[in-house]
Amino acid sequence: MASSSSPLDPAVVRRIARLARIRLADEDVAQLQTELGSIIGWIEQLDEVDVSGVDPLANIGAASMTLRDDVVTDGDQVDAVLANAPARSGPFFTVPKVVE
């Protein structure tokens, strides 16, 4: 496609908009051309990243999640939680009555 040294031409911008199913008025082509050029510039910066010694990741299926036991607790932090409540009654939130 194009690089930051050779900006996208209007025909390419119109084609990208058509493929993305974006209705593009003629007066908006220049703005989108600039925006797409900036996006491509950001992507080209990835070429500057040193990835030597980094194994490619083909899929995340091989990654393992660290799991903890699924134990129900109350957190034992009633006072800390209720400190942010606008109103409280003992160890409970107090809310305005909404149903008569």
C-alpha positions as CSV (number, residue, x, y, z in Angstrom):
1,M,0.0,0.0,0.0
2,A,1.4,3.4,0.9
3,S,4.0,4.5,3.4
4,S,4.3,7.7,5.3
5,S,6.9,8.9,2.7
6,S,4.3,8.4,-0.1
7,P,0.9,9.5,1.2
8,L,-2.3,7.6,0.2
9,D,-3.8,8.9,-2.9
10,P,-7.5,9.9,-3.1
11,A,-8.4,6.8,-5.2
12,V,-7.0,4.5,-2.5
13,V,-8.8,6.4,0.2
14,R,-12.1,6.1,-1.7
15,R,-11.5,2.4,-2.2
16,I,-10.8,1.8,1.5
17,A,-14.0,3.7,2.4
18,R,-16.0,1.6,-0.1
19,L,-14.6,-1.6,1.3
20,A,-15.5,-0.5,4.8
21,R,-18.9,0.5,3.6
22,I,-18.3,4.1,4.6
23,R,-20.1,6.8,2.6
24,L,-17.5,9.4,1.9
25,A,-18.3,12.8,0.5
26,D,-15.7,14.3,-1.9
27,E,-14.9,17.1,0.6
28,D,-14.0,14.5,3.3
29,V,-11.4,12.6,1.2
30,A,-8.5,14.9,2.2
31,Q,-9.3,14.6,5.9
32,L,-9.6,10.8,5.8
33,Q,-6.4,10.7,3.7
34,T,-4.6,12.5,6.5
35,E,-6.1,10.3,9.2
36,L,-5.3,7.1,7.4
37,G,-1.8,8.3,6.7
38,S,-1.3,8.9,10.5
39,I,-2.6,5.4,11.3
40,I,-0.2,3.9,8.8
41,G,2.6,6.0,10.3
42,W,1.9,4.5,13.7
43,I,1.9,1.0,12.3
44,E,5.2,1.6,10.5
45,Q,6.7,2.6,13.9
46,L,6.3,-1.1,14.9
47,D,9.1,-1.9,12.4
48,E,11.5,0.0,14.7
49,V,10.7,-2.2,17.7
50,D,13.5,-4.7,18.5
51,V,11.8,-8.1,18.8
52,S,14.9,-10.2,18.6
53,G,14.7,-12.9,21.3
54,V,10.9,-12.6,21.4
55,D,9.2,-15.8,20.3
56,P,6.2,-15.3,18.0
57,L,2.8,-16.0,19.5
58,A,0.7,-18.1,17.2
59,N,-2.2,-18.5,19.5
60,I,-3.0,-17.9,23.2
61,G,-4.3,-21.4,23.7
62,A,-0.9,-22.5,25.0
63,A,-1.0,-19.8,27.7
64,S,-2.1,-20.9,31.1
65,M,-4.2,-18.9,33.5
66,T,-3.3,-18.7,37.2
67,L,-6.4,-19.8,39.0
68,R,-7.5,-19.4,42.6
69,D,-10.0,-21.3,44.6
70,D,-13.5,-20.1,44.1
71,V,-14.3,-19.2,47.7
72,V,-17.2,-16.9,48.8
73,T,-16.1,-14.3,51.3
74,D,-17.7,-11.1,52.5
75,G,-14.3,-9.3,52.3
76,D,-14.6,-8.4,56.0
77,Q,-14.4,-4.7,55.1
78,V,-17.9,-3.5,56.0
79,D,-16.7,-0.2,57.5
80,A,-14.4,0.6,54.6
81,V,-17.1,-0.1,52.1
82,L,-19.8,1.9,54.0
83,A,-17.4,4.8,54.5
84,N,-18.3,5.9,50.9
85,A,-22.1,5.5,51.4
86,P,-24.1,8.7,51.4
87,A,-26.4,7.1,54.1
88,R,-26.2,4.0,56.2
89,S,-28.2,2.2,58.9
90,G,-25.9,-0.1,60.9
91,P,-24.0,-2.4,58.5
92,F,-26.3,-1.6,55.6
93,F,-26.6,1.0,52.8
94,T,-29.7,3.3,53.2
95,V,-31.4,4.2,50.0
96,P,-34.4,6.4,49.3
97,K,-37.8,4.6,49.0
98,V,-38.7,4.2,45.4
99,V,-41.9,2.1,45.7
100,E,-45.0,3.1,47.7
